[in-house]
Amino acid sequence: MAPETLTVTASIEHLDQAISFIEERADQFGLEPKKKFGLLIAVEEAFVNVCHYAYPASTGEVSLSCSSDSTDFVVELVDQGGHFDVLSLPVPDTSADIMDRQIGGLGVHFIRTLTDDVRYRREEGRNILRMSVNITRDPQHVS
């Protein structure tokens, strides 16, 4: 699958459009439903983080691109906000009682655990978050 890209204003109002874009590409590719569901949660968390933190004093854009090869379905989120490596945040303590846990951090936990590979890089003033899932085709959805 050749890369396809959607660029929108980084605002919560565009979340549904962003998720629909990823979901349609995942369906076209035949991504197994459980993998697709996990990836969509991870994309939602990453998109919301960009909306809330990438452009604190202004409005900016976020680009989402999908691609695949013989082993992975890949989503990249790109923004031109301030440098922020979401993967540098500490792993939250999920063993503690819910009332004793520190607020925040679960979104990044979802990004890390619901994808098979996640990477961050800063390139030419852009934050690039790459999330991928290994391809598992649903036997009922073979093209």
Sequence and secondary structure as in RCSB ss.txt:
>XXXX:A:sequence
MAPETLTVTASIEHLDQAISFIEERADQFGLEPKKKFGLLIAVEEAFVNVCHYAYPASTGEVSLSCSSDSTDFVV
ELVDQGGHFDVLSLPVPDTSADIMDRQIGGLGVHFIRTLTDDVRYRREEGRNILRMSVNITRDPQHVS
>XXXX:A:secstr
   EEEEEESSGGGHHHHHHHHHHHHHHHTB HHHHHHHHHHHHHHHHHHHHHT TTS  EEEEEEEE SSEEEE
EEEE SS   GGGS     SS GGGS SS HHHHHHHHSSSEEEEEEETTEEEEEEEEE  B GGG  
